[in-house]
Amino acid sequence: MFYEPRTGDHGLPKNPFNSLVIPRPIGWITSLGADGTVNLAPYSFFNAVAYRPPTVMFSAGHGIVDDDRLKDSQRNIEATGEFVHNVTTWETREAMNATAAHLPKEVDELAEAGLTPLPSKLVQPPRVKESPIHFECKLIQVVRLPHEKPEDAYTVLFGEVIGIHIDDDLIGEDGLIDVAKLCPIARLGYQDYAKVVAETIFTLERPD
Ligand SMILES: Cc1cc2nc3c(=O)[nH]c(=O)nc-3n(C[C@H](O)[C@H](O)[C@H](O)COP(=O)(O)O)c2cc1C
């Protein structure tokens, strides 16, 4: 089949787009509101985009709760210039999903999900203790994507990763990250996810 997304004419029961770019890592983003309220939310329009300096990005759609129509993460990070990415794992899957709830900006979403805050070293937003890897990030660029309707507004936020925490238990004797032990989860389309386990990992040597 072929379809032009602008026509919306895919003929399928659901828009297939986010089932076609898979699996996607999930940015689990901590930020601080103007009054210091801790905010935590998952973003699967998320990825690493550079090695040196290490850089990540996530893309926030329009908000539906507050008057400015911004998601709390975007509003907070544009105001403070700081965020933390907490790696999502099989163990944290339910808590991650709970933090997608559309709650007023005055609600501490980390506490609401029964999670434990850990102070960061270089930025103000806390880390999620239940996550074994954290990136402390400084906002470096904001890109507002073109759109026609207000509900299609997406803003991409890029952050330089200025501090990285790794649970020592995840570092094998060979000095490599034990991905099977980490058991990260990834977003597929619809309401589906994947987890990375030992049986699904394979190696390919790159050509010179
Ligand atoms: C796995 C997952 C991935 C998500 N990815 C995105 C995303 O990439 N962009 C987005 O705008 N919302 C995404 N959402 C929805 C947000 O998490 C949700 O709107 C949340 O309430 C935003 O929180 P905030 O206003 O505290 O930032 C995702 C939700 C889930 C469960």
The ligand as an SDF file (V2000), in Angstrom:
LIG
                    3D

 31 33  0  0  0  0  0  0  0  0999 V2000
    5.3240    5.4020   26.3750 C   0  0  0  0  0  0  0  0  0  0  0  0
    4.7960    6.7910   26.1680 C   0  0  0  0  0  0  0  0  0  0  0  0
    5.4340    7.6090   25.2640 C   0  0  0  0  0  0  0  0  0  0  0  0
    4.9780    8.9210   25.0590 C   0  0  0  0  0  0  0  0  0  0  0  0
    5.6280    9.7150   24.1650 N   0  0  0  0  0  0  0  0  0  0  0  0
    5.2390   10.9970   23.9870 C   0  0  0  0  0  0  0  0  0  0  0  0
    5.9660   11.8470   23.0910 C   0  0  0  0  0  0  0  0  0  0  0  0
    6.9540   11.4560   22.4750 O   0  0  0  0  0  0  0  0  0  0  0  0
    5.5360   13.1350   22.9670 N   0  0  0  0  0  0  0  0  0  0  0  0
    4.4630   13.6000   23.6520 C   0  0  0  0  0  0  0  0  0  0  0  0
    4.1250   14.7780   23.5000 O   0  0  0  0  0  0  0  0  0  0  0  0
    3.7720   12.8200   24.5250 N   0  0  0  0  0  0  0  0  0  0  0  0
    4.1420   11.5410   24.7080 C   0  0  0  0  0  0  0  0  0  0  0  0
    3.4690   10.7380   25.5870 N   0  0  0  0  0  0  0  0  0  0  0  0
    2.3660   11.3160   26.3780 C   0  0  0  0  0  0  0  0  0  0  0  0
    2.9270   12.1160   27.5770 C   0  0  0  0  0  0  0  0  0  0  0  0
    3.6920   11.2750   28.4290 O   0  0  0  0  0  0  0  0  0  0  0  0
    1.7400   12.6970   28.3760 C   0  0  0  0  0  0  0  0  0  0  0  0
    1.0860   13.6660   27.5660 O   0  0  0  0  0  0  0  0  0  0  0  0
    2.1700   13.3280   29.6830 C   0  0  0  0  0  0  0  0  0  0  0  0
    1.0300   13.6760   30.4330 O   0  0  0  0  0  0  0  0  0  0  0  0
    3.0170   14.5660   29.4960 C   0  0  0  0  0  0  0  0  0  0  0  0
    3.3870   14.9750   30.7720 O   0  0  0  0  0  0  0  0  0  0  0  0
    3.8640   16.4040   31.1640 P   0  0  0  0  0  0  0  0  0  0  0  0
    2.7330   17.3840   30.8030 O   0  0  0  0  0  0  0  0  0  0  0  0
    4.0400   16.2730   32.6380 O   0  0  0  0  0  0  0  0  0  0  0  0
    5.1280   16.7000   30.4210 O   0  0  0  0  0  0  0  0  0  0  0  0
    3.8630    9.4130   25.7860 C   0  0  0  0  0  0  0  0  0  0  0  0
    3.2150    8.5520   26.6960 C   0  0  0  0  0  0  0  0  0  0  0  0
    3.6750    7.2510   26.8700 C   0  0  0  0  0  0  0  0  0  0  0  0
    2.9780    6.3380   27.8430 C   0  0  0  0  0  0  0  0  0  0  0  0
  1  2  1  0
  2  3  1  0
  2 30  2  0
  3  4  2  0
  4  5  1  0
  4 28  1  0
  5  6  2  0
  6  7  1  0
  6 13  1  0
  7  8  2  0
  7  9  1  0
  9 10  1  0
 10 11  2  0
 10 12  1  0
 12 13  2  0
 13 14  1  0
 14 15  1  0
 14 28  1  0
 15 16  1  0
 16 17  1  0
 16 18  1  0
 18 19  1  0
 18 20  1  0
 20 21  1  0
 20 22  1  0
 22 23  1  0
 23 24  1  0
 24 25  2  0
 24 26  1  0
 24 27  1  0
 28 29  2  0
 29 30  1  0
 30 31  1  0
M  END
$$$$
